[in-house]
Amino acid sequence: MTDLAIYQPGSLAAQMDYAKAMAASDLLPRQYQGKPANLLWAISYGQTLGVAPLTAVQSIHVINGKPTASADLIAGLVRRAGHKLRVNGDDKRAVAQIIRADDPEFTFEVVWTIERAQAAKLTSKDTWKNFPAAMLKARAITEVARAACSEILQGTIYTPEEMGANVDADGIPVEAPVQQLRSVQRGEPDPWTTAPARDFLAEAEQCTTADCAVDVYRQAQQAGADDLVLTAIRQIGQELRAAERAPAPEPEVVEGVVVEDVQLPTDEHAAAVAAYRAFTAEHGITPADAEQQAYTALGAPLADVAPKAIWALLTQLQAA
């Protein structure tokens, strides 16, 4: 009889033996084949999520050093925690809702439309072209899970696709196609040489003003940067904007003489928001719908968006 590797959580030595036996299988995802250390890590991480080893191996993937999970696994964790998850959609739109078990009166909802995917530069990928409904649902599921119950995800808050990996219809990472190589003659430019990718996040971290971060965000968005990078840049911009809006310190007075007189800047953000709301109201759009429209277009509530972005959105609406 062939000996089978049956997993029983126990000592580290026993887990290592199990990982070595499993790593010899060619049925595993490629990143785990012949790599018992990687396999042991995935199984151990799966234990923190309370999932079986085979589920962990098939559903947990490390992208750029960060653990990710499939949308199916995230959905399963949500439901196992006792929360209600409802998902529906088609090739144009997907809606995901979560009702927490401890707060049944409130419904968390996220909507992903094909227009939103286009704005995020996602639809040029083959998987989005071939399986738009599956991709929209996956995005909606993970985003609503992060908003409603991130505590059950144990850090696996993104899918491989959200982290920039090429995936199949089930959201499982796939290898990039192999390029056919040929010799390059002396003096001929190498057709496979590409310019080094810009580190937009590092550029944003060097910004000292919110407007600088907004410019970096727009450049990153135009270059097709991943949502995770864009979110981090947007957070930097929000923090800089908040610092700019902070009240100026009281001028120091020495023996009745004002040492420093600081003029508070005008609130450009309030003006941008007021102009946007006035425009939408003139066109019969309710305040709630206007807020949702801005969130869909800008990826954040109006209160957290830089004035330049709001003015740009208003210009687009006026031109439509």
Buried (B, 14 or more C-beta within 10 A) or exposed (E): EEEEBEBEEEEEEEBBBBBBBBBEEEEBBEBBBEBBEBBBBBBBBBBEBEBEBEBBBBBBBBBEEBBBBBBBBBBBBBEEBEBEBEBEBEEEBBBBBBBBEEEEEEBBBBBBBBEBBEBBBBBEBEBBEEBBBBBBBBBBBBBBBBEBBEEBBBEBBBBBBBBBBBBBEEBBBBEEEEEEEEEEEEEEEEEEEEEEEEEBBEBBEEBEEBBBBBBBBBBBBEEEBBBBBBEBBBBBBBEBBEEBBEEEEEEEEEEEEEEEEEEEEEEBBEEBBEBBBEBBEEEEBEEEEBBBBBBBBBBBEBEBBBBBBBBBBBEEBEEE
